Amino acid sequence: MSKQSAAQSALPFDQTLLARMIGALGDDEVIEKIAADFGVAFSEFLPDLLQSETGLELKIGYAGCATGLRDTLIADLGGGVAISDASLRNWSSDFQIACESPIIITMMEALLGADPKRIPEPRARRLSAIELDIATMVFDKIGEVLRTSANATGGFETFVGRPYNIEERRPTEEGVINPHAAVIRMTIGIGATLSVFSVIVPQQTLLKTEVVVPKSVQARKGRNAWSEKLEEQVRRSSVTLEARISLESLSLDTISRLQPGDIIPFRDAQDVRVDVNANGRDLYVCEFGRAGVRYTVRVKDTHGSDEDIFNHIMS
């Protein structure tokens, strides 16, 4: 076989393997950890930045991440979304910020004087020019959090291009690399409106990123994780229950003369009430019964909510 024939018969190199070899594709678990760290940063700092700019109290929360090719992730955002192309020197020269339109529309109405609690959640649609101005402000604040939490040297400002409706996004030019990326999803809400904003970043960038979170936030995050672990252990632990049944009142003289085999009636003539407790706290009101050869109690009522009972047992 000639060299030319051998070259023609050679199998093409696996592109996924190549991406892993050059650091452009990572394990989902690693990417998810980095995305969650960015989620902590956005949750901590973005509400205050937006409130100082608008006076509105917005709630921000981490909503997970997804991985895939960048163009596919952007297409999966759907319609009625504003998107912007952004860059941060010494971190990433090409990433995207996107946000569903309902929250931008609600913010616009609230800034015009409407009570956010009385604004019904709008349907997703294309944003007008003035609404895109609101999106510009939101995206700039998202970029500020990225700048302070990504370990980019030099202290450069994030460049955020003017947002546009995703329907206007041009397809990737032929020959331009469509990188493996991850989309970091965050919920953003006010009043009855809850939307998602997203940051789409090449995995090659994320894999080199060490998210900077202030020590106070790290400590609080650590305490929360410890508390959740302790709570889970407590929920799985065994608790000794005691059942108390009231008997018919007897005189001290009668009690003193009781002998083996004597019978003391229950106080209740019909369904016998049983109070079940743990750690000295009444938890349930039950009725006495029997199942086969075993005596039982059937729960009829509780002393407080599930959370009340759990908190008491934990204490």
N, C-alpha and C positions, 0 to 999 in steps of 0.2 A: 504493500500500500504506500502510495506517495505521501510526502509531507502535506501536500495540498488536500488530499483526500482525508487524511487523518484530522486535519484542522476542521474540515467541513463536517465530519462525523462527530466531533467533540460536542458534548452537551453544554448548553449555556450555563454560566455560573449562577447559582441560586442567589437571587437578589436579596432575599430576606436574610440569608446567612451573611452576605456581604455587609448589609446594613448593621448587623450585630457586630461584625468584626471591626468596623470603623467607628463604632460608638454612636450610630444614628438610630439604633433601635434597642430598647431595654426591656427587662422583664416588667410585666404589668404591676407586680407588687412594689417594685422600686418606684415606678412612676406614680402609683397611687399614694405612696408615702410622701413624695415631694408635693403632689397636688394637695394633699390634706394639710401640709404645712402652710402652703399658700392660702388655703381655706381659713386657717387660724388667723393669718395676718389680715386678710380681707374682713373677716368677722370682727376683729378687734378695732381696726383703724378706719375702715371706710365709712361706717355710720357717722362718726364724729366729723370727718371731712365733709360729708354731704350736708350734715346739719349746719355746720358753720357757714356753708355756702348758700343754703336754701332755707334754713330754719325748720326743715321737715325732719321728723324722726323716722328714719327708715330702718327696717330690720334686715340684717344680712346673715346668711347661713350657708355653710358648705353643703353642696348637693351632689358630691361625687365627681368622678372623671371618667373619660372614655378614651380609648386609643384607636389609631387607624391612620390612614393617609390623610393629609391635611385637607385636600379638596373634598374628600368624602365626609369628613367631620363637619366642614362648613356647610355642605349640602344638607346634612342631617339636621341643621338648625331650623330648617323649614322657612316659611314665609312670615311676613310681618315682623321682621328682625332688622335692627340697625347694626351695621358692622363698620369697623374702621381698621385700616392697616397701620401698624405701629412698629417702632423700633426702639431699642435701648442700647446705646453704645457700650461695648464690652460685655454685652449679654446676648442679645438677639437682634439681628438686622431686619427680621421679617416675622412678625407675629400679628395676630388679630385679636381685637376685642369686639364682642357682639352683645346685644341686649334685646330681649323681646320688647315689643312696642307698648304693651299695656301699661307698664310701670312708667314709661316716659310720658304717655298721655295723661295718666293720673297725676304725675308730678306737675305737668303743665297746668292742669285745672286747679291744683292746690296752690300753685304760685300765683294764680289769677284770683285767689280768694276763696275758693270752694273748700268746704270742710272735707278733709280726706276720708273721714269715717262715713260720709254720706255719698261718696262717689262710687257708683257701681263699677265693677270691674269691666273695663272696655274690652272689646274684641281686638284681636291682633290685626293690624293693617299697616299700610305704608305710612311713614311719618311725613308731616309737612315740613317746610323749611324751618319754621320757628320751633317745631318740636325737635328737629335735628339739632338746633342750637342747645336745647336742654340736654340732648344725648351727648353733645360735645363736652359739656361741663361734667357729666357723669363719667364719661370715658377718661377725661383728664384726671379725675380723682382716682380712678382705678389705676391709671398709669403712675400716679404718685405713690400708691401703695406698692406697686411692683418695683418701683425704683428703690424704695427703702428696704424692701424685704428680699430682693434678689441680690446675690453677692457680686454685683458688677462693680469693678474698680473705676475710680475716677470721679464718681459723684455726678455723672451726667444726667440731664433731665430726659425723661421718656418723651419721645416724639410720637404724638398721636395724630394721625391724619383725620380730616373731617369725616364724621360718620356719614354713611349713605345707606339707602335701603338695599337690602341684600339682593333684591330682584335686579338691581343695576350692576351687580358685580360681574366683571368681565371674566370669561373662562381663562384658565391658565394657558399661556402661550405654549405652542408646541416646542418641545426641547427644554422647557423650564422644569427643573426638578420638583416633583410633588413629594415632599418629605414625610416620613413617619412623624406623627405629631400626637399630642394629647390635648383634650379639651377639659379645662378646669371649670366646673359649673358651680355657680353660687346663686342662691335664691335672694331676691331683693323685693321687699314688700312694704306697703303702707296701706292702712285701711283694709278694704276688701280685696285689694289688688296684690297678687303675688306673681312675680315673673322670675325669669332666670337670666343672668348675664354670664357670659362665657369668655374665657381667655384661651386661645388656641396657640400652642407653642410647639415648635419642633422638639422631638424627644432628644435630639442631640444637644440642645440647649438645656433642657431640664436635667439630663443626666450629669451635667457639669455644675448644676446649681445647688448651693447650700442655702436654704431659706433662712434669713436672719429674723428671728423673733426675739423681742426683748425678754430679759430674764424673768421679769415679773409675770409675763404671759406664759413663759415656759413653766414656771413654778405652779401657776394656777392650772395649767394644762395637766401637769404631773399630779397635782392633788385631785383633780377631777378623775383622772384615770385610776388613781389609787382608791378613791371613793367608790367608783363603779365596780372595781374588782372586789372590794370589801362587801359591797351590797350584793354582788352575785354570790359570793361565798355564803353570806347570811341567808340568802333565799334558798340555798341548797342544803343548809344545815338542818338537823333534826331538832324539833322543839317538843318538850314534854308537856302534854295537855292533862289537865285535871278536871274531872266532872264532879259537881256538887249537887246533891239532891236533898231537898228539905223534907224532914220526917215529921210525923205528927208530934205535937208537944206532949211531953210527959212530965209528971212531977218528979222532983228530985228523989222523993221516997221510992217511987216506982223504978226509977233508973237504978237506984242503989241495989234493988233486989232482982234485977234481971239475971237470968241464967241461960246457959247454952240451950238453944232450941226455941227460946222466946222470940216472938215476932213483933217488930215495930212497923206499923203501916206508913206509907208515904203520906205526906200532907195533902197532895192533890188526889182527888177522887177519880178524875177522868184522865186526860193526858198528863203525864207526870213531867213537870218542868225540870230541866237540868241546865245548870249554868256551867259552861266550859270556860276555863281560864288558863293562862300561861303567864309565868312570872308575876303572879298576883293580880293580873288584870283580866277582868271578864271579857271574853271575846265573842262568844256565841250563846244564844238561847236555843236549847234543844228540847226534844221530847224523848222520853225513855222508851225503848222497844227491844225487840229481839229478832235476830236473823239466824235461823237454824239453831245451833247449840250455843251461839254467842249472844250476849247482851250488847245492845248498841244504843247510840243516841242519834237522832235525826235533827240536822240544823234547821231551825225555824226562823231565826232572826240573828242579826249581828249587832255588836256594840261598836258602831262607827264604820267608816269606809275601809276598803282594802288597804289604802295607804296609811290610815290611822292605826290599823292593826299591825302592819308591817313596821311602822316607825316605833310602836311600843315595844315590839319584840326586839328590834335592834337596840333600843335603849336599855 
